Amino acid sequence: MPNIRPFRALRYEPEVVGDIALVTSPPYDVIGPDEQRELLARHPRNVVRLDLPGDELGDQPDDKYRRAARVFAAWRSDGTFHKDPRPAIYVYEQTYRLPGVEAELTQRGYFARVCLEPFGAGGVLPHERTLAAPREDRYKLLRATGANMSPVELMYEDPSRRAGALLGAIIDDPRTGPVADVTDRDGVRHRLWVVPARPVAADEAESTPREAAPADPVTELIGLASAGPLTIADGHHRYETALRYRDERRMSRSCEEDPAFDYVLALLLESTGQTLTVLPTHRLVGGLGEGSAGLIEAAGSLFEVERVAGREALEAAFGPAAAANGHGGRGRFGLWTRTGGAILNARRAAFNADLPTGGAALRGLDVTLLQVALERLTGIDAAAIAAGRLTYTRSAHEALDRVDAADGIDAAFLLDPTPVPAISAVAHDGDVMPQKSTYFYPKPLSGLLINPLEW
């Protein structure tokens, strides 16, 4: 079972940096070049200098990672960061709306350290494969700085709903307030509470049975998340990088007992008592030429085809409001070409011969069905994907615009979100999903806390 620990986080010192909102940033993997420059200009101590260091004129290979390490060390020395005096978990709440949707949504979890273990050991389960270049980037940064700048997101299941009640009690307690309250440029409100672990006296640890110990929300929350396997929601590259770094450090520090580098910073999210938002990633197909004209008719070999009068019907069926409902997994897709569009409903028996090996959860995914359909209907296989004939967007509106613009995109296939239970089921079966199957939203803000690999 997972081993989860409270820890002493590094956090920005408001008296030194001022407004915390100016020094936080989105996660490194969703920041484009323009936003990176904007963040660097926003505040001289924005965390992007550590989590996504940029190249500078005259840099030698890996200079940017060494520069991040020097900046990190300087900020620890000059008071930019302070280290919390006691081990704690860090309760985290995100309040948000999806574009075009009025209903406000809330996601709650907590940050802690999770002991690393290889995939296959049963404690932490992946659901996707990683790519070499991002793994190497994160490894070089971790090796240079010796700290987790951003977390892995992990899901756990608590059918009792006790975890949600505990988090709610901490957040609603009038005696304590959040140590950070930041609204990002997407309108997501991020709040963070420090919840110190209760010290355990030596005589209590030796003589008090665990079940008789006084109630402690930190102990109870950790116990609930530790009761079963954790599924990676986001951060596969960071997790694999942390494993590699741990193994490297063990070779030189093999006698150290319970070293901090055996752990990784994680945001733990309960997935049964609250609704986690997963957004779909739509597929854009190029290189079809005149072949796109007959695509809707050809789709009849795999789908029940319902033609639509215009793109507005597809935007309503697959836009943000539909994504907010989370009704994925039905084998339903949208198709748009310059000759018209349709809603497609899979005739599952027609797919059976070409489905990949694996468990029923993987074989039943919408993204798995679409992978089969793309190869049959458009010739998009692994080689074609590598050649750039398949691209992606999370906006149904943008997908349709790209087709209409005739800028090299000939067809758009729109998807519903992948349901969270299906993601967990694939991971528990030991399978991995096709690329671009999930996009968890909202992302945790970088810079609210950092995990130094030390006690």
WOMOLIN-V101975 format. One record per backbone hydrogen bond with DSSP energy under -0.5 kcal/mol. CO is the residue of the C=O (numbers start at 0). NH is the residue of the N-H. If there is no record, write none. Layout:
CO	NH
CO	NH
This chain:
1	3
2	114
4	112
6	8
6	87
8	83
9	449
10	81
11	13
12	15
12	16
13	17
18	21
19	22
19	23
22	46
24	445
26	29
27	30
29	31
31	35
32	36
33	37
34	38
35	39
36	40
37	41
38	42
42	45
45	48
46	49
46	50
47	51
55	58
59	62
61	64
61	65
62	66
63	67
64	68
65	69
66	70
67	71
68	72
69	73
70	74
71	75
72	76
73	77
74	79
74	80
79	12
81	10
81	83
86	196
87	6
88	90
88	194
89	110
90	192
91	108
92	190
93	106
94	188
95	104
97	100
104	95
106	93
107	269
108	91
109	267
110	89
111	265
112	4
113	263
117	120
122	229
124	231
126	432
130	134
131	135
132	136
133	137
134	138
135	139
136	140
137	141
138	142
139	143
140	144
141	145
145	452
146	148
147	450
148	446
151	153
151	266
152	232
152	233
153	268
154	230
155	270
157	160
160	164
161	165
162	166
163	167
164	168
165	169
166	170
167	171
168	172
169	172
172	175
179	191
181	183
181	189
183	186
187	183
187	189
188	94
189	181
190	92
191	178
191	179
192	90
192	194
193	195
194	88
198	200
200	204
201	205
202	206
203	207
206	208
208	211
208	212
209	212
215	219
216	220
217	221
218	222
219	223
220	224
221	225
223	226
224	227
229	124
230	154
233	152
234	238
235	239
236	240
237	241
238	242
239	243
240	244
241	245
242	246
243	247
244	248
245	249
246	250
247	251
248	251
248	252
252	255
258	261
259	262
261	115
263	113
264	151
265	111
265	267
266	153
266	268
267	109
268	155
273	275
275	277
276	440
279	281
281	392
282	412
283	390
284	409
284	410
287	290
288	291
289	292
290	293
291	294
293	297
294	298
295	299
296	299
297	300
298	301
298	302
301	346
302	304
303	305
303	344
304	306
305	342
307	340
309	312
309	313
310	314
311	315
312	316
313	317
314	318
318	322
319	323
320	324
321	324
321	325
321	326
322	325
325	327
330	345
331	415
332	343
333	413
334	341
335	411
336	339
339	336
340	307
341	334
341	343
342	305
343	332
343	345
344	303
345	347
346	349
347	350
347	351
350	353
350	354
351	354
358	362
359	363
360	364
361	364
364	368
365	369
366	370
367	371
368	372
369	373
370	374
371	375
372	376
373	377
373	378
373	379
374	378
378	380
380	384
381	385
382	386
383	388
384	387
388	285
390	283
392	281
393	395
394	398
395	399
396	400
397	401
398	402
399	403
400	404
401	406
402	405
407	286
407	409
409	337
410	284
411	335
411	413
412	282
413	333
416	418
418	422
419	423
420	424
421	425
422	426
423	427
424	428
425	430
426	429
432	128
433	436
438	278
440	276
444	447
445	24
446	11
448	446
449	9
449	451
450	147
451	453
